[in-house]
Amino acid sequence: MPKVLISDKLSDRAVEIFKERGIEVDFEPGLPAEDLLKRIGDYDGLAIRSATKVTEEVLNAGAGRLKVVGRAGIGVDNVDLPAATRNGTVVMNTPFGNSITTAEHAIAMMMALARQIPAADASTRAGKWEKSKFMGVELFGKTLGLVGAGNIGCIVADRAQGLKMKVVAFDPFLSPERARELGVERVTIDELLARADFITLHTPLTDGTRNLLNADAFAKCRKGVRIINCARGGIVNEADLKDALESGQVAGAALDVFEVEPARDNPLFAMDNVVATPHLGAATEEAQENVALQVAEQMSDYLLTGAVSNALNMPSISAEDAPRLQPYMTLACQLGSFAGQVTETAIKAVTVEFEGHVAKLNVKPLVQAALAEVMKPFSDAVNMVNAPVFARERGIEVSEIVHDRPGDYQTLIKLTVKTERFERSVSGTLFGGKLPRLVNIKGISVEAELTEHMLYITNHDKPGLIGGLGSVLADAGINIATFHLGRAAAGGDAIALIAVDDSVPPDVMEKLQALPQIMQVKTLNF
């Protein structure tokens, strides 16, 4: 009989589901970290919310038995995903269970901010009657700037339109067709900042969104803008927000998330024009019940039948297909990750083509794996299972093409991403039937192995590039592991893929971008 430990507070109904499915369960919310470390090796599954920290040490202690970690909720910041993957532990979440609740909280925070409800409540309870002090603003007719038009953002847009607000949205994946369906106007981030009366954030915290709203962004906003963040701490630079609130550039802010949590001593708490709540986005009875039931059902299915749903580190694959697909899965993920990291504009279509040996296999999991990696830089909730849903919500056309023709390679996967500005392809194969290699980027032949830290460069094929690159990296103490070059024609466009031993800091990236031969340089991580 499989055995599951629930180490955070979940609905009692989740416990019942495990038992009904024939799974032994121990319900010990608030289990100390040291006890979890000692006992995790006795369990096949671990069900958590956000309190339990599933570290590499915990996962190593459970290695050999721990098969699945189920997170009741979206974020898995408290789970060491790479360590789980290395140990063969599936990590599942419940990405849609609290979408409505989080969207409603964002609307509630916007209303509380507009009418200064928390401050007015405190004043009235203190025996004051300061009616003239708390002059609010209407939402009717105002422009709401929506940063992130995924599942939660779309619900917020719908509710705001019910309040007769005009909604403008910025999302790299939002297509014109999907924007029309939602009834929102698709804009650039700068256009959104300049036009919005209220700005609400519904995007994951990534390298691209960290400090998205900073001093420069606030300066581009119309004076008196109001900010709502129920997404992730760190998207708003809190020090810059405090300055903007004090200057009046930002009239007020409503924050449910903070750079450091629990946020017990934050300078923003002393400001009258700030509404703060302790990360309550998913805190409703309905949401807690939904995610608890979902995680219990998903974990039970996996432990009893091997079925996988909403897994972040593996696709839906049958036990029979898994051994044959594994090396192709690695290749598909690498191709998708490459395309996703170098794509910066709205995606209209993704096409995955197969030829040779791989064309004879079940390619659907490979398509889902590649698609998930393409979109992962823009949404931490996407995974191999729900990637088609995310694509459909954003109006992205997904195609798979299987060729029976012979090619230059025994097996080949080609991934093409089409945006409004360009169409870019990347192809890869397996050396020796198991070693992934890139063989073509944008029609330029190149043979490269993808490593943890890489630089991707598009450049003019002119003398001096290698010397300039080497000098900048050497001066920064960054060692080059491998160097791959390719070009369309002599003197034309060229590309370089450089594997380095360490991540490249922003100031070094600026120096590389300043080299005369370089058109674009990006850091990639695999």
QUIDA-V184224 format. One line per field, one symbol per residue. psi: psi as a letter, one per 30 degrees, with the letter a starting at -180 (. if undefined). burial: b if it has 24 or more other C-alpha atoms within 12 Angstrom, else e. A space follows every 50 residues. Layout:
psi=???
burial=???
This chain:
psi=klkkkjfljlkffeeeeeeefgkkkkjikgkleeeeeefffgkfljklbf ekjileeeeeffkfejekkjjjaekhfgkjeeeeeeggkkklaifffgee eeeeeeeeeeeeeegheeeeeeeefggliiefeijallfkflkkjjjjha eeeeeeeeeeefghlkkkkkkffjleeeeeefglkklleeeeeffkekkk killjleffkhejaeeeefflkkglkkkjgdkkfekjeeeeeeeeeffek flkjkfllekkkjfikffffkfgkkkliigegileeeeeeeeeeeeeeee eeeeffkkkhkfglljkleefeeefeeeeeeeeeeeeeeeffkflkkekk kkkklbefffljfeeeeeeeeeeefeffjffkafegeeeeeefggkkkkk kjkgllaflekkkkkkkkafflkklkllakkggfjkkkfkkhgkkkjkkk aeklkkkklkilkfeeeeeeeeeeffgkkkeljklllelkfbkllkjkkl flkjleeeeeeeffkffkekkkkkk.
burial=ebbbbbbbbbbeebbebbeebebbbbbbbebeeeebbebbbbbbbbbbbb bbbbbeebbbbbbebbbbbbbbbbbbbbbbbebbbebebbbbbbbbbbbb bbbbbbbbbbbbbbbbbbbbeeeeeeeeeeeeebeeeebeebbbbbbbbb bbbbbbbbbbbeeebbbbbbbbbbbbebbeebbbbbbbbbebbbbbbbbb bbbbbeeebebbbbeebbbebbbbbbbbbbbbbbbbbbebbbebbeeebb bbbbbbbbbeeeeeeeebeeebbbbbbbbbbbbeeebbbbbbbbbbbbbb bbbbeebbbbbbbbbbbeeeeeeebbbbbbbbbbbbbbbbbbbbbbbbbb bbbbbbbbbebbbbbbbbbbbbbbbbbbbbbbbbbbbbbbbbbbbbbbbb bbeeeeeebebbbbbbbbbeeebbbbbbbbeeeeebbbbbbbebbbbbbb bebbbbbbbbbeeebbeebbebbeeeebebeebbbbbeeeeebbbbbbbb eebbeeebbeebbebebbebbbbbbb
